[in-house]
Amino acid sequence: MFTCKDTTKIDQITTIYLSLPPKFQDMKIVIAGAGDLGFHLAKLLCHEQQDITLIDLNADVLEYAQTHLDVMTIHGDSASITILEQAVVGKANLFLAMTTSEKTNLVSAILAKKMGARQTIARVTNPEYITDRERETFKELGIDKLIAPTLLAAHEIERLVKQTTVTDLFDFEQGKISLAGLKLDDNSPLVNLALEEIERIHQGQYFKPIAILRGDKTILPKGSTILRRQDHIYFLTKKENIEAILSIAGKDPRKVHNVMIIGGTPVGLHTAKILEKNYHVTIVEKDKNACKHLVANLEKALVIKGDPSNIELLKEEGLSKMDAFIAVTPNSETNIISSVIAEESGVYKTIAMVDNIDYIHISLNIGVDTLINKKLIAANNIFRFVRKGRIEAIASLHGIDAEVIEYILDKESRLTRKPIKSLHLPAKAIIAGVLRDDETIFPSGEFQMNKGDRVIVFCQSEHIEKVERIFR
């Protein structure tokens, strides 16, 4: 356990409060669309040992999936009843419509439900579909859940701009306990101190480190772990303590007034629409028609026609006067490089959208504050439908092959009969926090959980299945 005082970068990402399907020992899952999101979901679900079928019109992406994943593939249109019959969608526990065509996703999800699929989720791009009224309409038609990766990313960015000092922030139970991340600057007073020393010096405010990302290495911290400059520390604490913890780490709060967004992509547009209500927003886009679309859909934001990769242009448009810089062009390299230059120009908070997950470690190590990855954010929102435990929320940390999962203990079990140290949890799994009624607890090995507790578990990927069996 740890004490201290003091807020976000979760790949992102992401609060998840969805209805769980019935519990299945082995789920049959059909995924329409083997592109970036569909392939990523299939890859994650293969680790869960599920029965997965991928449908796509593109034979090349199916061939790639078949050579890299243990899945069955079907070449064809997922909006075709014949193709859905070939996929035996009537016996599917879960149908995921993740193609790049919104209409195909809606039609195929409705058909799959009518043919017997137990749960259906469709990827959409139209923000109007995400309103409560539209959600209810689509549910009546047979679509249980609508996922809009673009909007999820935009809201994640908004959250990060509000909390500029942290690299990640995820609230459990409306902020009763928060997961935050911070990067230690070279001059941080915590550098070269062991965690147990920090606990001794700063007593009185609870602070539970759960992971340290050092370069591309993930460290599960102990009391003897010594912090180094440029370490990314992820910790649990009470929300009201976050500012104090950041202060102890040498991080000064910074209020955001001016924001620059590069890239008039759908993520850029929706982010600007959200942020322009509270901040002075400048958005840079090189395509003339895209600029016209931005002007027509934004009320206050300043739209600049220009090449976002032209750093001199960005400087002329006031880059050094910005408090936050958000790079959401379609090019990950442009987003990373421009974010690094923005930071060198004095911008306090930089956020880059990175589609290539392989770039995450690189960009974290060269100075980008926060990363956004739409695939990971959407996958987190979907993943609760396939988890077997009594899960309330899931969060993922960029660069760390692990998950932070909130379970609820809804019945008496061996989990409530023994102290934590006797539960034989995997070595790379930590019970990091417990919410009991209105009390927030950072448990020691002697702590014993009760029925009704909400338990926050940090677990590296290779042990997730074992942890789920324990909490099932």
C-alpha positions as CSV (number, residue, x, y, z in Angstrom):
1,M,0.0,0.0,0.0
2,F,1.1,3.6,-0.6
3,T,0.5,7.0,0.6
4,C,0.7,10.5,-1.0
5,K,-1.5,13.2,-2.6
6,D,-2.6,14.3,-6.1
7,T,-5.1,12.9,-12.6
8,T,-4.9,10.6,-17.5
9,K,-3.7,8.6,-20.5
10,I,-5.5,5.4,-21.0
11,D,-5.8,4.3,-24.3
12,Q,-6.7,4.8,-23.8
13,I,-9.5,4.0,-22.7
14,T,-12.3,4.3,-21.5
15,T,-15.3,4.0,-19.2
16,I,-17.5,1.0,-19.9
17,Y,-20.9,0.5,-18.4
18,L,-22.7,-2.0,-20.5
19,S,-25.1,-4.8,-19.9
20,L,-23.4,-8.2,-19.7
21,P,-24.7,-11.1,-21.7
22,P,-25.4,-14.4,-20.1
23,K,-22.2,-16.2,-19.0
24,F,-20.8,-18.7,-21.5
25,Q,-18.1,-21.3,-21.1
26,D,-17.2,-21.0,-24.8
27,M,-18.7,-18.2,-26.9
28,K,-19.3,-18.4,-30.6
29,I,-18.5,-14.9,-32.0
30,V,-19.0,-13.7,-35.6
31,I,-17.2,-10.6,-36.7
32,A,-18.3,-8.7,-39.8
33,G,-15.3,-6.8,-41.1
34,A,-11.6,-8.0,-41.0
35,G,-10.1,-4.5,-41.2
36,D,-8.2,-2.7,-38.5
37,L,-10.9,-2.9,-35.8
38,G,-12.3,-6.3,-36.7
39,F,-8.8,-7.8,-36.9
40,H,-7.8,-6.3,-33.6
41,L,-10.9,-7.6,-31.9
42,A,-10.4,-11.0,-33.4
43,K,-6.7,-11.0,-32.2
44,L,-7.8,-10.1,-28.6
45,L,-10.6,-12.7,-28.6
46,C,-8.3,-15.4,-29.9
47,H,-6.4,-15.1,-26.6
48,E,-9.8,-15.7,-24.9
49,Q,-10.0,-19.1,-26.7
50,Q,-13.3,-18.2,-28.3
51,D,-14.9,-19.7,-31.5
52,I,-14.5,-16.8,-34.0
53,T,-15.7,-16.4,-37.5
54,L,-14.5,-13.4,-39.7
55,I,-16.6,-12.2,-42.6
56,D,-15.2,-9.7,-45.2
57,L,-15.5,-8.8,-48.9
58,N,-11.8,-8.4,-49.2
59,A,-10.1,-11.7,-49.8
60,D,-6.6,-10.3,-49.0
61,V,-7.5,-9.2,-45.4
62,L,-9.1,-12.6,-44.8
63,E,-6.0,-14.4,-46.0
64,Y,-3.9,-12.3,-43.7
65,A,-6.2,-13.0,-40.8
66,Q,-6.2,-16.7,-41.5
67,T,-2.4,-16.8,-41.5
68,H,-2.1,-14.9,-38.2
69,L,-5.1,-15.9,-36.2
70,D,-6.9,-19.1,-35.2
71,V,-10.2,-18.1,-36.9
72,M,-12.6,-19.3,-39.5
73,T,-13.0,-16.9,-42.5
74,I,-15.9,-16.4,-44.9
75,H,-15.5,-14.3,-48.1
76,G,-18.7,-12.3,-48.8
77,D,-21.1,-9.6,-47.8
78,S,-22.1,-9.7,-44.1
79,A,-25.4,-8.1,-45.1
80,S,-26.3,-11.2,-47.1
81,I,-28.5,-13.7,-45.4
82,T,-26.8,-16.5,-47.3
83,I,-23.4,-15.4,-45.9
84,L,-24.8,-15.1,-42.4
85,E,-26.2,-18.6,-42.7
86,Q,-22.8,-19.9,-43.7
87,A,-21.4,-18.3,-40.6
88,V,-24.1,-20.1,-38.5
89,V,-25.0,-16.7,-37.0
90,G,-28.1,-18.2,-35.5
91,K,-25.9,-19.9,-32.9
92,A,-23.7,-16.9,-32.2
93,N,-23.5,-15.6,-28.7
94,L,-22.2,-12.3,-30.1
95,F,-22.3,-10.7,-33.5
96,L,-19.9,-7.7,-34.1
97,A,-20.6,-5.6,-37.2
98,M,-17.3,-3.7,-37.6
99,T,-17.0,-3.0,-41.3
100,T,-16.1,0.5,-42.6
101,S,-19.7,0.7,-44.1
102,E,-22.2,2.0,-41.6
103,K,-25.2,0.7,-43.6
104,T,-23.7,-2.7,-43.9
105,N,-23.1,-2.8,-40.1
106,L,-26.7,-1.8,-39.3
107,V,-28.3,-4.2,-41.8
108,S,-26.1,-7.2,-40.9
109,A,-26.6,-6.6,-37.1
110,I,-30.4,-6.5,-37.6
111,L,-30.4,-9.6,-39.7
112,A,-28.1,-11.4,-37.3
113,K,-30.4,-10.7,-34.4
114,K,-33.5,-11.8,-36.4
115,M,-31.6,-15.1,-37.3
116,G,-30.9,-15.9,-33.6
117,A,-27.7,-14.1,-32.6
118,R,-27.9,-13.5,-28.8
119,Q,-26.1,-10.1,-28.7
120,T,-25.4,-7.7,-31.5
121,I,-23.0,-4.7,-31.7
122,A,-22.7,-2.4,-34.6
123,R,-20.0,0.2,-35.5
124,V,-21.5,3.5,-36.7
125,T,-20.1,6.9,-37.7
126,N,-23.2,9.1,-37.6
127,P,-23.3,10.8,-34.2
128,E,-27.1,11.2,-34.4
129,Y,-27.4,7.4,-34.0
130,I,-25.8,7.7,-30.5
131,T,-28.6,9.7,-28.9
132,D,-30.8,7.9,-26.4
133,R,-33.8,8.0,-28.7
134,E,-31.9,6.6,-31.7
135,R,-30.3,3.9,-29.5
136,E,-33.7,2.8,-28.3
137,T,-35.0,2.6,-31.9
138,F,-32.1,0.5,-33.0
139,K,-32.5,-1.7,-30.0
140,E,-36.1,-2.4,-31.0
141,L,-34.8,-3.3,-34.5
142,G,-32.3,-5.8,-32.9
143,I,-29.0,-3.9,-32.3
144,D,-28.1,-4.2,-28.7
145,K,-25.2,-1.8,-28.7
146,L,-23.9,1.0,-31.0
147,I,-20.2,1.8,-31.0
148,A,-18.9,5.0,-32.5
149,P,-15.1,4.9,-32.3
150,T,-14.8,8.5,-33.6
151,L,-17.0,9.9,-30.8
152,L,-15.4,7.7,-28.2
153,A,-12.0,9.1,-29.2
154,A,-13.3,12.7,-29.2
155,H,-14.7,12.3,-25.7
156,E,-11.4,10.7,-24.5
157,I,-9.5,13.8,-25.8
158,E,-11.9,16.1,-24.0
159,R,-11.2,14.3,-20.8
160,L,-7.5,14.5,-21.3
161,V,-7.6,18.3,-22.1
162,K,-9.5,18.9,-18.8
163,Q,-6.8,17.1,-16.9
164,T,-3.7,18.4,-18.6
165,T,-1.1,17.3,-16.0
166,V,-1.7,13.6,-16.2
167,T,-1.1,11.3,-19.1
168,D,-4.1,9.1,-18.3
169,L,-7.2,9.3,-16.2
170,F,-9.9,6.7,-15.6
171,D,-12.6,7.0,-12.9
172,F,-14.2,4.1,-11.2
173,E,-17.6,4.5,-9.6
174,Q,-17.9,8.2,-10.5
175,G,-14.5,9.1,-9.1
176,K,-14.6,7.2,-5.8
177,I,-11.3,5.8,-7.0
178,S,-9.3,7.0,-10.0
179,L,-6.5,5.5,-12.1
180,A,-4.1,8.1,-13.3
181,G,-0.8,8.2,-15.1
182,L,2.1,10.7,-15.0
183,K,5.5,10.9,-16.5
184,L,8.4,11.9,-14.3
185,D,10.4,14.9,-15.6
186,D,14.1,15.0,-15.2
187,N,13.8,17.4,-12.3
188,S,11.0,15.6,-10.5
189,P,11.8,15.3,-6.7
190,L,10.7,11.7,-6.9
191,V,13.5,10.7,-9.3
192,N,16.0,8.2,-7.6
193,L,13.7,7.7,-4.7
194,A,12.3,4.2,-3.7
195,L,8.5,4.0,-3.4
196,E,8.9,3.1,0.3
197,E,10.9,6.3,0.9
198,I,8.1,8.4,-0.8
199,E,5.6,6.7,1.4
200,R,7.6,7.5,4.5
201,I,8.1,11.2,3.5
202,H,4.6,11.9,2.3
203,Q,2.3,10.2,4.8
204,G,-1.5,10.7,5.0
205,Q,-2.8,10.5,1.5
206,Y,-3.3,7.2,-0.2
207,F,-1.5,6.4,-3.5
208,K,-1.2,2.9,-4.9
209,P,1.3,2.5,-7.8
210,I,0.2,-0.4,-10.0
211,A,2.6,-0.2,-12.9
212,I,5.7,1.6,-14.2
213,L,6.5,1.8,-17.9
214,R,10.2,2.3,-18.3
215,G,11.1,2.4,-22.0
216,D,9.3,-0.6,-23.4
217,K,9.5,-2.5,-20.1
218,T,6.6,-2.9,-17.7
219,I,7.5,-3.1,-14.1
220,L,5.2,-4.2,-11.3
221,P,6.3,-1.9,-8.5
222,K,7.4,-2.9,-5.0
223,G,8.4,-0.8,-2.0
224,S,12.0,-1.1,-3.0
225,T,11.4,0.0,-6.6
226,I,13.4,3.1,-7.4
227,L,11.9,5.7,-9.7
228,R,13.9,6.9,-12.7
229,R,13.5,10.0,-14.9
230,Q,11.1,9.6,-17.8
231,D,9.3,6.8,-15.9
232,H,5.6,6.5,-16.7
233,I,3.8,5.7,-13.4
234,Y,0.3,4.5,-13.2
235,F,-1.5,4.7,-9.8
236,L,-4.8,4.4,-8.0
237,T,-5.9,7.1,-5.6
238,K,-9.0,9.0,-4.4
239,K,-9.9,11.6,-7.0
240,E,-9.5,14.4,-4.5
241,N,-5.8,13.4,-3.9
242,I,-4.7,13.6,-7.5
243,E,-3.6,17.2,-7.5
244,A,-1.6,16.8,-4.4
245,I,0.1,13.7,-5.8
246,L,1.0,15.6,-9.0
247,S,2.4,18.4,-6.9
248,I,4.6,16.0,-5.0
249,A,5.9,14.7,-8.4
250,G,6.8,18.2,-9.3
251,K,3.9,18.7,-11.7
252,D,2.2,22.1,-11.7
253,P,-1.5,22.4,-12.7
254,R,-2.0,24.2,-16.0
255,K,-5.3,25.6,-17.1
256,V,-6.1,25.3,-20.8
257,H,-7.4,28.3,-22.8
258,N,-6.0,27.8,-26.3
259,V,-6.1,24.5,-28.2
260,M,-4.7,23.7,-31.7
261,I,-6.0,20.7,-33.6
262,I,-4.4,19.4,-36.7
263,G,-6.4,17.2,-39.0
264,G,-10.0,17.9,-40.1
265,T,-10.8,14.2,-39.8
266,P,-14.0,13.0,-38.2
267,V,-12.2,12.8,-34.9
268,G,-10.8,16.3,-35.4
269,L,-14.3,17.7,-36.2
270,H,-16.0,16.0,-33.3
271,T,-13.2,17.0,-30.9
272,A,-13.4,20.6,-32.1
273,K,-17.2,20.7,-31.7
274,I,-16.9,19.5,-28.1
275,L,-13.9,21.7,-27.1
276,E,-15.1,25.0,-28.8
277,K,-17.7,25.3,-26.0
278,N,-15.0,25.9,-23.4
279,Y,-11.8,26.7,-25.2
280,H,-10.4,28.9,-28.0
281,V,-9.9,26.3,-30.7
282,T,-7.8,26.5,-33.9
283,I,-8.1,23.6,-36.4
284,V,-5.7,23.2,-39.3
285,E,-6.7,21.1,-42.4
286,K,-5.1,21.1,-45.9
287,D,-8.1,20.0,-48.0
288,K,-10.3,22.8,-49.2
289,N,-13.6,20.8,-49.2
290,A,-12.8,19.5,-45.7
291,C,-12.2,23.1,-44.5
292,K,-15.6,24.1,-45.9
293,H,-17.2,21.1,-44.0
294,L,-15.5,22.2,-40.8
295,V,-16.7,25.8,-41.2
296,A,-20.2,24.6,-41.8
297,N,-20.3,22.4,-38.7
298,L,-18.3,24.5,-36.2
299,E,-19.6,27.6,-34.4
300,K,-16.6,29.3,-32.8
301,A,-13.5,27.4,-33.9
302,L,-11.0,29.1,-36.2
303,V,-10.4,27.0,-39.3
304,I,-7.0,27.4,-41.1
305,K,-6.4,25.9,-44.6
306,G,-2.9,24.6,-44.6
307,D,-0.7,21.5,-44.4
308,P,-0.7,20.2,-40.8
309,S,2.8,18.7,-41.4
310,N,4.2,22.2,-42.2
311,I,5.7,23.1,-38.8
312,E,6.5,26.7,-39.9
313,L,2.8,27.2,-40.8
314,L,1.8,25.9,-37.3
315,K,4.3,28.3,-35.7
316,E,2.9,31.2,-37.8
317,E,-0.6,30.3,-36.5
318,G,0.4,30.6,-32.9
319,L,1.7,27.1,-32.0
320,S,3.9,28.5,-29.1
321,K,0.9,30.3,-27.6
322,M,-1.2,27.1,-27.3
323,D,-1.8,25.3,-24.0
324,A,-2.8,22.0,-25.8
325,F,-2.0,20.5,-29.1
326,I,-4.1,17.6,-30.6
327,A,-2.8,15.7,-33.7
328,V,-5.5,13.6,-35.3
329,T,-4.5,13.6,-39.0
330,P,-4.8,10.2,-40.8
331,N,-1.0,9.9,-40.6
332,S,0.4,8.5,-37.4
333,E,3.9,9.7,-38.2
334,T,2.7,13.2,-38.7
335,N,0.8,13.1,-35.5
336,I,3.8,11.9,-33.5
337,I,6.4,14.3,-35.0
338,S,4.2,17.4,-34.8
339,S,3.4,16.6,-31.2
340,V,7.0,16.3,-30.3
341,I,7.7,19.7,-32.0
342,A,4.7,21.2,-30.3
343,E,6.2,20.2,-26.9
344,E,9.6,21.6,-27.9
345,S,7.8,24.8,-28.8
346,G,6.4,25.1,-25.2
347,V,3.0,23.5,-25.6
348,Y,2.1,22.0,-22.2
349,K,-0.2,19.2,-23.3
350,T,0.2,17.1,-26.5
351,I,-2.2,14.4,-27.7
352,A,-1.5,12.3,-30.7
353,M,-3.8,9.8,-32.4
354,V,-1.8,6.7,-33.3
355,D,-3.4,4.0,-35.5
356,N,-0.3,1.8,-35.5
357,I,0.0,0.2,-32.1
358,D,3.6,-0.6,-32.8
359,Y,4.4,3.1,-32.6
360,I,3.1,3.4,-29.0
361,H,6.4,2.7,-27.2
362,I,8.3,4.9,-29.6
363,S,6.1,7.9,-29.2
364,L,5.9,7.5,-25.4
365,N,9.7,7.5,-25.2
366,I,10.3,10.5,-27.4
367,G,8.1,12.9,-25.6
368,V,4.4,12.7,-26.6
369,D,2.2,13.2,-23.5
370,T,-0.8,11.2,-24.4
371,L,-1.8,8.7,-27.2
372,I,-5.3,8.0,-28.6
373,N,-5.9,4.8,-30.4
374,K,-9.5,4.3,-31.7
375,K,-9.2,0.5,-31.9
376,L,-8.2,0.1,-28.3
377,I,-10.9,2.5,-27.1
378,A,-13.6,0.7,-29.1
379,A,-12.3,-2.7,-28.1
380,N,-12.5,-1.8,-24.4
381,N,-16.2,-0.8,-24.9
382,I,-16.9,-4.1,-26.7
383,F,-14.8,-6.4,-24.5
384,R,-17.2,-6.5,-21.6
385,F,-19.6,-8.5,-23.7
386,V,-17.2,-11.4,-23.9
387,R,-15.8,-11.3,-20.3
388,K,-17.1,-14.1,-18.1
389,G,-16.5,-12.5,-14.7
390,R,-18.9,-10.1,-13.0
391,I,-17.2,-7.1,-14.6
392,E,-18.2,-3.4,-14.2
393,A,-15.5,-1.6,-16.1
394,I,-12.3,-2.1,-18.0
395,A,-9.4,0.2,-18.7
396,S,-6.3,-0.3,-20.8
397,L,-3.0,1.5,-20.6
398,H,-1.1,2.5,-23.7
399,G,2.2,0.7,-24.0
400,I,1.3,-1.8,-21.2
401,D,0.1,-5.3,-22.1
402,A,-2.4,-5.4,-19.2
403,E,-5.8,-4.4,-18.1
404,V,-7.4,-2.8,-15.1
405,I,-10.7,-4.5,-14.4
406,E,-13.4,-3.7,-11.9
407,Y,-15.2,-6.8,-10.6
408,I,-18.2,-7.0,-8.3
409,L,-18.3,-9.8,-5.8
410,D,-22.0,-10.7,-6.0
411,K,-21.9,-13.9,-4.0
412,E,-20.0,-15.6,-1.2
413,S,-17.0,-17.6,-2.5
414,R,-13.4,-18.4,-1.6
415,L,-12.6,-14.8,-2.4
416,T,-14.5,-13.8,0.7
417,R,-13.2,-16.5,2.9
418,K,-9.5,-15.9,2.8
419,P,-7.2,-12.9,3.0
420,I,-5.7,-11.7,-0.3
421,K,-2.3,-13.2,0.3
422,S,-4.0,-16.7,0.5
423,L,-5.9,-16.4,-2.8
424,H,-3.0,-17.7,-5.0
425,L,-3.4,-14.9,-7.5
426,P,-1.0,-15.0,-10.5
427,A,2.3,-13.2,-9.8
428,K,1.5,-10.5,-12.4
429,A,-2.0,-9.7,-11.0
430,I,-2.6,-7.2,-8.2
431,I,-5.7,-6.4,-6.2
432,A,-5.1,-2.7,-6.3
433,G,-8.2,-1.3,-4.7
434,V,-11.6,-2.2,-3.1
435,L,-14.7,-0.1,-3.0
436,R,-16.9,-1.1,0.0
437,D,-20.1,1.0,0.3
438,D,-18.7,4.6,0.5
439,E,-15.2,3.5,1.7
440,T,-12.2,3.4,-0.6
441,I,-9.6,0.8,0.5
442,F,-6.1,0.1,-0.8
443,P,-5.7,-3.4,0.6
444,S,-2.7,-5.2,2.1
445,G,-2.1,-8.9,1.9
446,E,-4.0,-9.4,5.2
447,F,-7.2,-7.8,3.8
448,Q,-10.3,-10.0,3.3
449,M,-12.9,-9.1,0.8
450,N,-16.7,-9.2,1.4
451,K,-19.8,-9.9,-0.7
452,G,-20.8,-6.7,-2.5
453,D,-17.2,-5.3,-2.7
454,R,-16.2,-3.8,-6.0
455,V,-12.6,-4.9,-6.6
456,I,-10.1,-3.2,-8.9
457,V,-7.6,-5.7,-10.4
458,F,-4.5,-4.9,-12.4
459,C,-3.5,-7.9,-14.5
460,Q,-1.1,-8.5,-17.3
461,S,-2.6,-10.1,-20.4
462,E,-1.2,-13.6,-20.0
463,H,-2.9,-14.1,-16.7
464,I,-6.3,-12.5,-17.4
465,E,-8.0,-15.8,-18.1
466,K,-6.9,-17.2,-14.8
467,V,-8.0,-14.1,-12.9
468,E,-11.4,-14.3,-14.5
469,R,-11.7,-18.0,-13.4
470,I,-11.0,-16.8,-9.8
471,F,-13.6,-14.1,-9.9
472,R,-16.2,-16.0,-11.8
